[in-house]
Amino acid sequence: MIIMGIFNAIDAAASGMSAERLRMDVISNNIANANSSRTAEGGPYRRQMVVFEARANASSFAQIMAQQQSAGSGVRVTGIMKDQSAPRLVYDPNHPDANKEGYREMPNINIISEMVDMMTATRAYEANVTAVNAAKNMALKALEIGQ
Amino acid sequence: MKVDSLLLSPVKLQNTIMDSNNVKDPNEQKLKFSDVLSNALNDVNQLQLNAQRSSVDLAAGKIQDISEAVIATEKATIALQLTMQVRNKIVDAYQEVMRMQV
């Protein structure tokens, strides 16, 4: 397509919006499971984190060379990883999941850091929306030349 | 203190339009204006169809991401505006020619 060149900025920002939305999903899931002491694979729920990587759509040598002088094409989600830090121990002897000493293993989630992460994701999403709007305005301004 | 003069460095178009004009390919030379125009119109039409499809998919719940549908619509809008500007220029040129004294 000839005209696709003008949409590079919009495509990159759109990939950022998709990525931040996924991050928001993961954070919501973490907050929802902040007190889940059981999971399908056993043990308490473990905090999940998204891993982003810069996306390069190069496959051939010529494309890689061309990319040295052009912007990339947005962000890609590498995967969702689990936080391997130790679970929180809460003294709750009457709970069915409590061990012999009366402690219950709780997810390794700090609700405050999850809230901060959520704010970060929201602001990053807003930044991507602003980038889309700016790119659109630039394209429309260019169409006003000569009027 | 020596200050380097500011030079305007031209932006290079990597691979798309400029290079294809420079290539001395016999097929490229034969590309007619009407073909270019109809190709561009096809692209715009494709974007409009994409936008329509993504709206329908969003309403049907197939798209999880709202931004995907909105961005498809925005792209279609920008492409259509560009098309309208090109059309205006073509009509202007036509009228200019018709106004010529014979």
Interface residues (C-beta under 8 A of the other chain):
Chain A: M1 I2 I3 M4 G5 I6 F7 I10 A14 M17 S18 R21 A66 Q69 S70 V129 V132 K136 A139 L140 L143
Chain B: K12 Q14 N15 T16 I17 N39 A40 D43 V44 Q46 D65 S67 E68 I71 E74 K75 I78 A79 Q81 L82 Q85
